[in-house]
Amino acid sequence: MTAYENTTFGPFRAINKNVEFLCIQRYLRNESTKGNFLWSLISGINYIDRKIIRHKTSAEELDYDLSEGQDWK
């Protein structure tokens, strides 16, 4: 069993990027026996010489499904 079983990641969007920093937003949907979970995730990544030196992710639970009517496969 994997940590991402029954999990779908939605489209990724770069919010900001340069030679030292990347900020992305993405969506996550998990369909488990405990119910469906929908999240918006934002990650900030600092790197030097192609090596990650800091990574922070913030998650917000959503009360609606952004994928309705979309093909996230």
N, C-alpha and C positions, 0 to 999 in steps of 0.2 A: 504494500500500500504506500502511495506517495503522499506528500503533504498537499499536492495540488490536484488530487483526485476529485472529480466532479467540479472543477474550477475552470472558468472561462475568463481570460483576460481580454478586455475590450481594446479599442484603439488607443495607441500611445500618441501623445502630443508633446513636442518639445516646447516648453514655455520660455526658456532662456538657455543659451549655450555660448560658450567661448572656449579659449584654450585651457582654462583652469576650472571651469564650472559647467555643470549640466543640471537643468531642472526639467523634469518630465511629469506629466499627468497621465494617469491611466485608470481604467475601471476594472473592477473584479466582480464576478458573479459566482457564487458557490451554491450549488444545489445539493444539500445533504438531507439526511433523514431527520435532522432537527429543524429543517426549514430552509428557505432561500435567503442568502445574505448578499447584499449589494453594497459595494464600497467604491468611493472615489479615493485614489491614492496619489499623493504628490511626493516625489523624491528629489532631493538635492544631493548632488555628488560633486565633491571637490577632488581634483586630481592634479598630480605633478609628474611630468615625465612618463605619462601613460599609466601611472599607478594611482589607484584610488586611495586617498588619505582620509576621507571622511564621507560618510553616507548617512543620511537621515531621511526617514519616510514618515509621513503623516497620513493618517487614514480617517475618513469620515463615512459613517454609515448612511446610506441613502434610503429613503422611504418610497422610492419609485424605481422602475426598471428602465434605464436608458436604452436598452437593447430592443425594446418592443418595436417591431416594424423594421429592425435592422438585421443584417446578416453578419454576425460576429464569428462565423465559423472560420 
